[in-house]
Amino acid sequence: MEDIERPDPTLYSSFFLLTNSVTTFYFGYMTYSILFFILFLTSILVRLYRTDATFLLDKTFVNLVTLYGGYILYKKLSFIDPVFLFLIVTTFIATVFLFYYGYMTQSFCYDKDKIVANSYHSLLHTIASVGHHLIVTS
């Protein structure tokens, strides 16, 4: 029986970023919406064409979205319910843990088993998407 290559789940989980683009647009955060849409495009691009340039471009927009989300959170800080704030901070810590701790230990998003690594990276997309939704809707 022939091995069938499994599709990269991170390609599909990148579509969560589109929900963030729509939500931020709906709530009137045009810059945030555009950044999420571009991040969606770079996320798809890096999965279809893995080069140093696409990786760098994607990481640039990951950082821009993260920084802009932090800026929006800072501006809303005095109005945010403590439970929402706790959840937002928790999602941020979880993504940092999965990505950077995983990098340092060659686990999670950087597991040697590509299926495991991609599964954790898909989880990272999901958690980050939820965190940014919470920032906008809180």
N, C-alpha and C positions, 0 to 999 in steps of 0.2 A: 504494500500500500504506500502511495506517495505522500510525503509530508506536504501539507498545505500551509503556506505562510499565513499566519494570522494577521489581520489588519491592525495597524497601529492605533490603539484606542485614543492616543493623544490627538490624533487628527480629528476624531469625532468630539472629544471633550473641548477642543478649541472653540467649538460652536457655542459653548456657554458664554464666551466673551461677547457674542452677538447679543445675548439677552441683556448683558450689562450696557451695551451700546444703546439698545432700545430703551431700557429703564432710565438711564441717565439723560437721554434725549427727552423722554416723557416728563421728567422732573425739571427740565430746563438747564441742565448742565452740559452745554454744547461742547465745550473744550473736552470735558471728561468723555462725552459720547464719541467724539472724533478720535480721541486717544484709544478708546476701547475698540473702535472699528479698525483702526490701523493695526492695533495689537492683534486683532483677529486675523487680519491679512498676513502679518509677519509670522504669526503662529502657524498658519497653513503653509506659507511659503517655506519655512524652515523644515517642515515635515516632508514637503515634496522635493525640495532641493537642499540637501544638507551640505552647506559650505560654511567656511569661517565668516563670510560676509553676511549670509542670511542669519546665522547664529547671533552675530554681533548686533545686527539690526533688530532682531527679536528681543534680545536682552535690553537694548536701548529703550524699546517701548514698554517692556515689563517695568523697567525702572521709572519711566515717565508716568505710567499709570499708577504705580505704587506711590510715588512722590505726590502726584496730584490728588490721589485718594487721601493721603495723609494731610494735605493742605485743606481739603474739604472737611475732613474730620476735625482738624484744629479749629476751623471757622465755626463749626457746629458744636464744639465741645461743651459749652455751657448749657446747651439745650438738649443734649442726648441723654436718654434714659440710661441709668447705670447698667442695666441688664444688657441693653444694646451695645454699650461701650465694652462691657466684658466680652460679649460675643465677637465683636469686631477685633479686639486685641487678641483674643484666642485664635481666630482664623489667621491673623497675621503671624502669630508665633508658630502656628502649625505649618504654614507654608515655608517659613524660614527654616524650621526644623527639617521638614521633608527635603528641601532643596540643599541647604548649606550643610547641615549635619550629615545628610545623606552623601554629599560630596566628600566631606572629610573622612567618612567611614566606609565609603564605597557601598552604601546601602540605600534603601528607599529608591529615590529617583535615579540613583547611580548604581543600582545593584548590577552585578555581573550578568545576571539572567535578564535579558532584554524584556521578556514578558512581565517580569516583576517590576522592573524599572519603569516601563511604560504604564503599568497599572497605577503605580504610586504617582507618576507625573499626571495622570488623568485625575487622580484624587486631588492633587495639588490644584489643578485647574478648577475643579468643583469647589473646593474650600475657598480659594481666592475669589471666585465669582460670587459666592454667598457673602463673603466679607464685604466686598464692594457694593453689593446690593444693600446690605445693612447700613453702610455709610450713607447711601443716597436716600434710603427710605426712613431713616431714623429722625 
